[in-house]
Amino acid sequence: MASSSDPGKPAASGWINPHRKVKKHDNEGIEELKAFTQVTLDTLCDMERRRSPKITSDLTIFARLDVGIIKNRWQQWQFFVHDVGRAWGSMRKPSTVV
């Protein structure tokens, strides 16, 4: 899953592009990473909710995403998720409405 706020620009370009010297782009890389991880986590939680509608995903409690940067087949940089860690000791519990 790769994500970029500008569809014409590959994800992770804010981290890798050696030509970016403009001050307003200082936080571009971290913002791209935040957006990518949020979309990825939201997608994973939605997938779990669809599979078990009566169970709350423990990923909503705690998740650790191991994210890397790699060149794709078009030689553009993009993010990828290597691993997803769950909270130690958290369990998937049935949802309850109080």
GUTIDREN-155427 format. One record per residue (C-alpha): residue in three letters; x, y, z. Coordinates in steps of 0.05 Angstrom, whole numbers, plus 32768, in hexadecimal, padded with zeros to 4 digits. Each point is the difference from the previous one (the first is absolute). Example, Ala and Ser with C-alpha at 12.3 -4.5 7.8 and 13.67 -1.06 7.14 Angstrom:
<atoms>
Ala80F67FA6809C
Ser801B80457FF3
</atoms>
This chain:
<atoms>
Met800080008000
Ala801D80417FEC
Ser7FE28043800C
Ser800F80477FED
Ser7FD880408007
Asp801480127FB9
Pro7FEB7FC87FD0
Gly803580167FCE
Lys80387FF78033
Pro80167FBC801B
Ala7FF97FF4804A
Ala803F800A802A
Ser801C80357FD1
Gly80048031803A
Trp80327FD18022
Ile802A7FED7FC4
Asn8001803B7FD0
Pro8046801F8005
His7FEA803D7FD8
Arg7FCE801A8033
Lys801F803D801F
Val7FC1802A800A
Lys7FF180108049
Lys7FB67FF27FFA
His80107FB77FF0
Asp80257FF38042
Asn7FC77FD6801D
Glu7FE87FE17FBE
Gly80207FBC800E
Ile7FE47FF88046
Glu7FBB80167FE8
Glu80027FCC7FC8
Leu80157FCB8032
Lys7FC880138030
Ala7FCC7FFF7FC9
Phe80197FBC7FE6
Thr7FFF7FE08045
Gln7FBB801C8012
Val7FE17FE77FBF
Thr80227FBC8009
Leu7FE97FF98049
Asp7FB980177FEF
Thr7FFD7FCD7FC7
Leu80187FC7802D
Cys7FCD80118036
Asp7FC880047FCC
Met80157FBB7FE5
Glu7FFC7FE28046
Arg7FBD8021800E
Arg7FE37FE37FBF
Arg80197FBA8011
Ser7FE580028048
Pro7FCC80368008
Lys7FF37FEF804A
Ile804980028013
Thr80298040800C
Ser804480007FDF
Asp803980038032
Leu8025802A7FCC
Thr7FD4803A8017
Ile80207FFA8045
Phe80487FFC7FEA
Ala80257FF17FBF
Arg804980027FEC
Leu800C80077FB5
Asp80457FEF7FE5
Val8003802D7FC2
Gly803780017FCD
Ile801180257FC0
Ile800F7FDB7FC0
Lys8005800E7FB6
Asn7FC77FE27FD7
Arg80077FE37FBA
Trp7FFD80477FE2
Gln803B8015802B
Gln7FD4802D802B
Trp80057FFF804C
Gln7FC47FE88027
Phe7FEF7FEA8047
Phe7FF07FB88012
Val7FEA7FDD8040
His80307FCA8015
Asp7FDD7FEB8040
Val7FC58012802C
Gly80067FF5804B
Arg7FC57FFD8030
Ala7FFF80158049
Trp801C7FCB802D
Gly7FC87FE5802C
Ser7FC880237FDA
Met7FC97FD27FE8
Arg7FC880057FCF
Lys7FC28009802A
Pro7FB880027FEB
Ser7FE680477FF6
Thr7FCE80168034
Val7FD4803D8003
Val7FF9801F8044
</atoms>
